[in-house]
Amino acid sequence: MLQARVSTEGQVHLPDEVREKLGIQPGDPLDVRIRAGCIVLVPQKSSELKAEIITDPVTGHPVLSLGPNAPILTSEEVAEMLIDFP
């Protein structure tokens, strides 16, 4: 588990691993939410990725693709994103 500390000024330093994985750069805005007693930070980046529906070459099923530069998500990350899905 990664940890961060709150400075006396109220600032939080995100670990390098987190920033690199999510492509967060200095000055990028983050939405701050409180969910079930937890602080959730959500990057608000203008996406340069364009979504399209393609046919998966392995299964033959339609899938959503964000292109070759899209981040690869784990099942846990997808589950976390779907928590607020209607």
C-alpha positions as CSV (number, residue, x, y, z in Angstrom):
1,M,0.0,0.0,0.0
2,L,1.2,3.4,-0.9
3,Q,1.1,6.3,1.6
4,A,1.0,10.0,1.5
5,R,1.3,12.6,4.3
6,V,-0.4,15.9,4.8
7,S,2.0,18.8,5.3
8,T,1.4,21.6,7.8
9,E,0.1,23.7,4.9
10,G,-2.5,21.0,4.1
11,Q,-0.7,19.8,1.0
12,V,-0.6,16.1,0.0
13,H,2.3,14.7,-2.0
14,L,1.2,12.0,-4.4
15,P,3.7,9.1,-4.7
16,D,5.6,9.1,-8.0
17,E,4.2,5.7,-8.9
18,V,0.6,7.1,-8.7
19,R,1.4,10.2,-10.7
20,E,3.2,8.3,-13.4
21,K,0.5,5.6,-13.7
22,L,-2.2,8.2,-14.1
23,G,-0.2,10.7,-16.1
24,I,-0.7,13.5,-13.5
25,Q,1.5,16.5,-14.1
26,P,2.2,19.5,-11.8
27,G,-0.7,21.9,-12.0
28,D,-3.2,19.3,-13.1
29,P,-6.6,19.8,-11.5
30,L,-8.1,17.1,-9.2
31,D,-11.7,16.7,-8.1
32,V,-11.9,16.0,-4.4
33,R,-14.7,13.8,-3.2
34,I,-15.6,12.2,0.1
35,R,-17.0,8.6,-0.2
36,A,-17.7,6.3,2.7
37,G,-15.3,8.3,5.0
38,C,-12.5,8.2,2.3
39,I,-10.9,11.0,0.4
40,V,-11.1,10.3,-3.4
41,L,-9.0,12.4,-5.8
42,V,-10.1,12.2,-9.4
43,P,-7.8,13.7,-12.1
44,Q,-9.6,16.1,-14.4
45,K,-7.5,16.0,-17.5
46,S,-8.7,16.9,-21.0
47,S,-8.4,13.6,-22.8
48,E,-6.4,13.5,-26.0
49,L,-7.7,9.9,-26.4
50,K,-10.6,9.3,-28.8
51,A,-12.9,6.4,-27.9
52,E,-14.2,4.1,-30.5
53,I,-15.9,0.7,-30.7
54,I,-13.8,-2.0,-32.4
55,T,-14.0,-5.7,-32.7
56,D,-11.8,-7.5,-30.3
57,P,-9.3,-9.6,-32.3
58,V,-9.4,-12.5,-29.8
59,T,-13.1,-12.7,-28.8
60,G,-14.7,-11.2,-31.9
61,H,-16.9,-9.1,-29.5
62,P,-17.3,-5.3,-29.8
63,V,-15.2,-3.4,-27.3
64,L,-14.5,0.2,-26.4
65,S,-11.0,1.2,-27.4
66,L,-9.1,4.4,-26.5
67,G,-6.2,3.6,-28.9
68,P,-2.7,2.3,-28.4
69,N,-1.7,5.0,-25.9
70,A,-4.6,4.3,-23.5
71,P,-3.7,3.2,-20.0
72,I,-4.2,-0.5,-19.2
73,L,-6.6,-0.9,-16.3
74,T,-6.8,-3.7,-13.8
75,S,-10.1,-5.3,-12.8
76,E,-9.9,-3.5,-9.5
77,E,-9.5,-0.1,-11.2
78,V,-12.5,-0.7,-13.5
79,A,-14.6,-1.8,-10.5
80,E,-13.7,1.4,-8.7
81,M,-14.7,3.5,-11.7
82,L,-18.0,1.8,-11.9
83,I,-19.0,2.4,-8.2
84,D,-20.8,5.6,-9.2
85,F,-22.2,4.3,-12.5
86,P,-26.0,4.5,-12.5
